[in-house]
Amino acid sequence: MKICFVMYPWDKVEPENDSTLRMIHEAASRGHTVAITTPNNLTMRHSTALAFCQVLKQGEISSNIPSFYRKAEFNSAQLPLAGFDVIFMRANPPLDTMALNFLDSVRDQTFIMNDIDGLRVANNKLYTTSLPDPNNEFIPVTHVSKNREYLQRVLEESTNDRMILKPLNGYGGKGVILVEKSAKSSVKSLLDFYIGDDQNYVILQDYIEGAEEGDVRIMMLNGEPIGAMRRVPAEGDVRSNIHAGGREVKHVLTKEEIQLCKHIGPKLVRDGLYFVGLDVIKGKLVEVNVLSPGGITRINRLNRVKLQAQVLDFAEGVVKAKEIGIARKNEFRQVIADATAY
């Protein structure tokens, strides 16, 4: 196969833990042609979508992934996106919607993972509210607004003494804080800071008891969980994100988490969100990560598995099914063409 990874710059990769690098290494180890590019390198020429790519040179692939990263050599080329069998969208948040516009023209020729329409609807923290959950069995009560007075009233009227406040467009645990009803004066200044000149939306979410113990990252592939880890916050911090100082520990899915995965899995597949990361606290879904979800390396290390192999197996299966469909269509067309000779 020919695979393109639309991602962050190669020199920004953290070889010891980077999930995208694991998938690139797996693809190269299987003999696939691998190209990498960034959203800024997507372009159009004569109405054809292209990308300025770095194409991995063929050669011996080291089994040591950090070593593979350090020794990787590339050829530069401007390549048509429709020529790739698979495009992995692995750019870091926030979503570059213009990049998706370039991919619109090739979506029928190339399998894009995750689907660009799915990315459009699910790239922010509002996506969880689209899940049917009238009794808040799986989703904590969530409020989103730019209206300072409304958000202050929500906090005052809440039956909980504490709530989580965070920016709608944040990621990696940035800007997530715990607020208490008793700190009304501080909340006002915080809202002024987060909302700015009425530019930014803010989320107020019910605090889930036990959140101080950490959250669970669940990796979902084609609507099914394939691995998980628990992330424990650093001392004195409410955030569990690894980049915010948290640490990972081994985790086995609970009955509540399995039910959550069954509940959300079909919708993820319908939306073309084949590979995502769920952030879960006490069985409740806090966030769905659809852009470059991480965790592969750490889950592999904790469980002695190889999640990237499952991801590539899935992509290969989709492409093979598509090729079989095209071959059968051509076969049937030939049968019809032959019939005109009689």
C-alpha positions as CSV (number, residue, x, y, z in Angstrom):
1,M,0.0,0.0,0.0
2,K,0.9,3.6,-0.3
3,I,0.2,5.5,2.9
4,C,0.4,9.2,3.7
5,F,0.6,10.6,7.3
6,V,-0.7,14.1,7.6
7,M,0.9,15.0,10.9
8,Y,3.1,17.4,12.8
9,P,6.6,18.2,11.7
10,W,9.0,15.2,11.8
11,D,11.4,17.1,14.1
12,K,8.7,17.5,16.7
13,V,8.2,13.7,17.1
14,E,9.1,12.3,20.5
15,P,10.6,9.0,19.5
16,E,10.4,7.3,22.9
17,N,6.6,7.7,23.1
18,D,5.1,9.0,19.9
19,S,2.1,7.0,18.7
20,T,2.2,8.2,15.1
21,L,5.8,7.1,14.8
22,R,4.7,3.6,15.9
23,M,2.3,3.4,13.0
24,I,4.8,4.8,10.6
25,H,7.3,2.1,11.7
26,E,4.7,-0.6,11.4
27,A,3.7,0.4,7.9
28,A,7.4,0.6,6.8
29,S,8.1,-2.8,8.4
30,R,5.3,-4.3,6.3
31,G,6.9,-2.9,3.1
32,H,4.4,-0.2,2.5
33,T,5.4,3.1,0.8
34,V,5.3,5.7,3.5
35,A,5.1,9.5,3.0
36,I,4.7,12.2,5.6
37,T,3.4,15.8,5.3
38,T,1.9,18.5,7.3
39,P,-1.4,20.4,6.9
40,N,0.6,23.5,5.7
41,N,2.1,21.4,2.9
42,L,-1.3,20.5,1.2
43,T,-1.7,22.3,-2.1
44,M,-3.7,22.3,-5.4
45,R,-2.4,22.3,-8.9
46,H,-4.6,22.2,-12.0
47,S,-7.6,21.3,-9.7
48,T,-5.7,18.3,-8.3
49,A,-5.0,18.0,-4.6
50,L,-1.3,17.4,-3.8
51,A,1.1,17.5,-0.9
52,F,4.7,18.4,-0.6
53,C,5.8,15.1,1.0
54,Q,8.8,13.5,2.6
55,V,8.9,9.9,1.3
56,L,10.7,7.4,3.5
57,K,13.6,5.8,1.6
58,Q,13.4,2.0,1.3
59,G,16.0,0.0,3.3
60,E,16.5,-2.1,6.3
61,I,14.0,-1.2,9.1
62,S,15.4,-1.3,12.6
63,S,13.2,-3.1,15.1
64,N,14.2,-0.4,17.6
65,I,11.8,2.5,16.9
66,P,13.8,5.4,18.4
67,S,16.8,4.1,16.3
68,F,14.5,3.9,13.2
69,Y,13.5,7.5,13.8
70,R,17.1,8.8,14.1
71,K,18.2,6.9,11.0
72,A,15.2,7.6,8.8
73,E,16.0,9.2,5.4
74,F,13.5,10.8,3.0
75,N,13.1,11.9,-0.6
76,S,11.2,15.1,-1.2
77,A,8.3,15.1,-3.7
78,Q,5.1,16.8,-4.6
79,L,2.6,13.9,-4.8
80,P,-1.1,13.6,-5.7
81,L,-3.2,12.7,-2.6
82,A,-5.5,10.5,-4.7
83,G,-2.6,8.2,-5.4
84,F,-2.4,7.1,-1.8
85,D,-4.4,4.0,-0.6
86,V,-4.7,5.4,3.0
87,I,-4.3,8.9,4.5
88,F,-3.8,8.9,8.3
89,M,-4.9,12.3,9.8
90,R,-2.5,12.7,12.7
91,A,-2.1,16.4,13.0
92,N,-2.2,17.8,16.5
93,P,-5.2,19.9,17.7
94,P,-6.7,22.4,17.0
95,L,-8.2,21.1,13.8
96,D,-7.1,22.9,10.6
97,T,-10.4,23.0,8.7
98,M,-8.7,24.3,5.6
99,A,-6.7,21.1,5.4
100,L,-9.9,19.1,5.3
101,N,-11.1,21.1,2.3
102,F,-8.1,19.9,0.3
103,L,-9.0,16.3,1.2
104,D,-12.6,16.6,0.2
105,S,-11.7,16.0,-3.5
106,V,-10.0,12.7,-2.8
107,R,-12.3,11.1,-0.3
108,D,-13.9,8.8,-2.9
109,Q,-10.5,7.5,-4.1
110,T,-8.6,7.2,-0.8
111,F,-9.5,5.8,2.6
112,I,-9.0,8.7,5.1
113,M,-8.7,7.8,8.8
114,N,-10.4,9.5,10.5
115,D,-13.1,10.5,8.0
116,I,-13.0,14.2,7.3
117,D,-16.7,14.8,8.0
118,G,-16.3,12.9,11.3
119,L,-13.4,15.2,12.2
120,R,-15.5,18.2,11.4
121,V,-18.3,17.2,13.8
122,A,-16.2,15.7,16.5
123,N,-13.1,17.9,16.8
124,N,-14.3,19.7,19.9
125,K,-15.5,18.8,23.3
126,L,-19.2,19.4,22.3
127,Y,-19.2,16.0,20.5
128,T,-19.9,14.1,23.7
129,T,-23.2,16.0,24.0
130,S,-24.5,14.5,20.7
131,L,-24.6,11.1,22.3
132,P,-28.1,9.9,23.4
133,D,-27.8,9.9,27.2
134,P,-30.9,11.6,28.8
135,N,-30.2,10.3,32.3
136,N,-26.5,11.3,32.2
137,E,-25.5,7.6,32.7
138,F,-22.4,8.0,30.5
139,I,-21.9,11.8,30.1
140,P,-21.4,14.2,33.0
141,V,-23.8,17.2,33.1
142,T,-22.2,19.8,30.8
143,H,-22.7,23.5,30.2
144,V,-21.1,25.5,27.4
145,S,-21.4,29.3,26.9
146,K,-19.7,32.6,26.4
147,N,-22.1,34.3,28.7
148,R,-20.4,35.1,32.0
149,E,-23.5,35.7,34.0
150,Y,-25.1,32.5,32.8
151,L,-22.0,30.4,33.7
152,Q,-21.8,32.0,37.2
153,R,-25.4,31.2,37.7
154,V,-24.8,27.6,36.7
155,L,-22.1,27.3,39.3
156,E,-24.3,28.9,42.0
157,E,-27.3,26.7,41.2
158,S,-25.3,23.5,40.9
159,T,-26.0,20.8,43.6
160,N,-22.2,20.1,43.6
161,D,-19.7,22.1,45.5
162,R,-17.2,21.8,42.8
163,M,-17.1,21.9,39.0
164,I,-14.6,21.5,36.2
165,L,-13.9,24.6,34.1
166,K,-12.0,24.4,30.8
167,P,-11.8,26.1,27.4
168,L,-13.8,24.5,24.6
169,N,-10.8,24.6,22.2
170,G,-8.2,23.3,24.7
171,Y,-6.3,20.0,24.5
172,G,-3.6,18.1,26.4
173,G,-5.1,19.2,29.8
174,K,-4.3,22.9,29.1
175,G,-6.6,25.3,31.0
176,V,-8.4,22.6,33.0
177,I,-9.1,23.8,36.5
178,L,-11.3,22.8,39.5
179,V,-13.6,25.6,40.7
180,E,-15.6,25.7,44.0
181,K,-18.9,27.5,44.6
182,S,-17.4,29.3,47.5
183,A,-14.8,31.0,45.3
184,K,-17.3,33.3,43.4
185,S,-15.0,36.3,43.1
186,S,-12.2,34.2,41.6
187,V,-14.6,32.5,39.1
188,K,-15.6,35.9,37.7
189,S,-12.0,36.9,36.9
190,L,-11.4,33.4,35.5
191,L,-14.3,33.7,33.1
192,D,-13.1,37.1,32.0
193,F,-9.7,35.5,31.3
194,Y,-11.0,32.5,29.4
195,I,-13.8,34.2,27.4
196,G,-11.8,37.3,26.6
197,D,-13.6,39.7,24.3
198,D,-16.5,37.3,23.9
199,Q,-14.3,35.2,21.6
200,N,-14.0,31.9,23.4
201,Y,-16.5,29.4,24.7
202,V,-16.1,27.9,28.2
203,I,-17.2,24.5,29.5
204,L,-18.5,24.0,33.0
205,Q,-18.9,20.3,33.8
206,D,-20.0,18.5,36.9
207,Y,-17.1,17.3,38.9
208,I,-17.0,13.5,39.0
209,E,-16.2,12.2,42.5
210,G,-13.0,10.2,42.4
211,A,-11.5,12.3,39.6
212,E,-8.6,13.1,41.8
213,E,-7.6,9.4,41.4
214,G,-7.1,9.9,37.7
215,D,-8.8,9.1,34.4
216,V,-8.7,6.2,31.9
217,R,-7.6,6.6,28.3
218,I,-9.4,3.9,26.1
219,M,-8.2,3.4,22.5
220,M,-11.1,2.5,20.2
221,L,-10.6,0.9,16.8
222,N,-13.6,0.5,14.5
223,G,-16.0,0.9,17.4
224,E,-14.3,-1.6,19.8
225,P,-11.8,-1.0,22.7
226,I,-8.3,-2.4,21.9
227,G,-6.4,-1.1,24.9
228,A,-6.5,1.2,27.9
229,M,-4.4,2.7,30.6
230,R,-5.1,4.7,33.8
231,R,-3.5,8.1,34.0
232,V,-2.8,9.3,37.6
233,P,-2.4,13.1,38.2
234,A,0.8,14.6,39.7
235,E,0.4,15.5,43.3
236,G,-1.7,18.6,43.8
237,D,-2.9,18.6,40.2
238,V,-6.5,17.8,38.9
239,R,-5.3,17.0,35.4
240,S,-4.3,13.4,34.5
241,N,-2.8,14.1,31.0
242,I,0.7,12.7,30.6
243,H,1.9,16.0,29.1
244,A,0.5,17.8,32.2
245,G,2.7,15.7,34.5
246,G,0.5,12.6,35.0
247,R,1.8,9.1,34.9
248,E,0.4,5.9,33.4
249,V,-0.5,2.6,35.1
250,K,-1.9,-0.6,33.9
251,H,-5.7,-0.8,33.7
252,V,-8.4,-3.4,33.0
253,L,-11.7,-2.1,31.7
254,T,-14.5,-2.1,34.3
255,K,-18.0,-3.3,33.6
256,E,-19.1,0.4,33.4
257,E,-16.4,1.2,30.9
258,I,-17.2,-1.7,28.7
259,Q,-20.9,-0.6,28.7
260,L,-19.8,2.9,27.7
261,C,-17.7,1.5,24.8
262,K,-20.7,-0.5,23.6
263,H,-22.9,2.7,23.8
264,I,-20.6,5.0,21.9
265,G,-18.9,2.5,19.5
266,P,-21.6,2.4,16.8
267,K,-21.9,6.2,16.6
268,L,-18.1,6.5,16.2
269,V,-18.2,4.1,13.3
270,R,-21.2,5.8,11.7
271,D,-19.3,9.1,11.9
272,G,-16.2,7.6,10.3
273,L,-14.2,7.9,13.5
274,Y,-12.4,4.6,13.3
275,F,-9.4,5.3,15.6
276,V,-10.0,7.5,18.6
277,G,-9.1,7.9,22.3
278,L,-11.8,8.1,25.0
279,D,-11.0,9.9,28.2
280,V,-13.2,8.4,31.0
281,I,-13.6,9.0,34.7
282,K,-15.5,6.6,36.8
283,G,-17.3,5.2,33.8
284,K,-18.3,8.6,32.4
285,L,-17.1,10.0,29.1
286,V,-15.3,13.3,29.5
287,E,-13.8,13.7,26.0
288,V,-13.4,12.0,22.6
289,N,-10.0,12.5,21.1
290,V,-10.2,12.2,17.3
291,L,-7.1,14.2,16.2
292,S,-3.9,12.3,16.7
293,P,-5.0,10.3,19.8
294,G,-2.0,9.2,21.8
295,G,-1.4,6.3,24.2
296,I,-0.2,3.5,21.9
297,T,3.3,3.4,23.2
298,R,2.4,3.5,26.9
299,I,-0.4,0.9,26.5
300,N,2.0,-1.4,24.6
301,R,4.6,-1.1,27.3
302,L,2.2,-1.8,30.1
303,N,0.5,-4.8,28.5
304,R,3.2,-6.1,26.1
305,V,1.0,-5.6,23.1
306,K,1.4,-3.9,19.7
307,L,-1.7,-1.7,19.1
308,Q,-0.2,-0.2,15.9
309,A,-0.3,-3.7,14.3
310,Q,-4.1,-3.8,14.9
311,V,-4.5,-0.3,13.4
312,L,-2.5,-1.3,10.2
313,D,-4.4,-4.6,10.0
314,F,-7.7,-2.6,9.9
315,A,-6.5,-0.1,7.3
316,E,-5.2,-3.0,5.1
317,G,-8.6,-4.7,5.5
318,V,-10.5,-1.7,4.3
319,V,-8.2,-1.2,1.3
320,K,-8.4,-4.9,0.4
321,A,-12.2,-4.9,0.5
322,K,-12.3,-1.8,-1.7
323,E,-9.9,-3.4,-4.2
324,I,-12.1,-6.6,-4.3
325,G,-15.1,-4.5,-4.9
326,I,-13.5,-2.6,-7.8
327,A,-12.2,-5.9,-9.3
328,R,-15.8,-7.5,-9.2
329,K,-17.3,-4.3,-10.7
330,N,-14.8,-4.5,-13.6
331,E,-15.5,-8.2,-14.0
332,F,-19.2,-7.6,-14.2
333,R,-18.7,-4.7,-16.7
334,Q,-16.7,-7.0,-18.9
335,V,-19.5,-9.7,-18.8
336,I,-21.9,-7.0,-20.0
337,A,-19.5,-5.8,-22.7
338,D,-19.0,-9.3,-23.9
339,A,-22.8,-9.8,-24.2
340,T,-22.9,-7.1,-26.9
341,A,-20.8,-9.2,-29.2
342,Y,-23.5,-11.7,-29.7
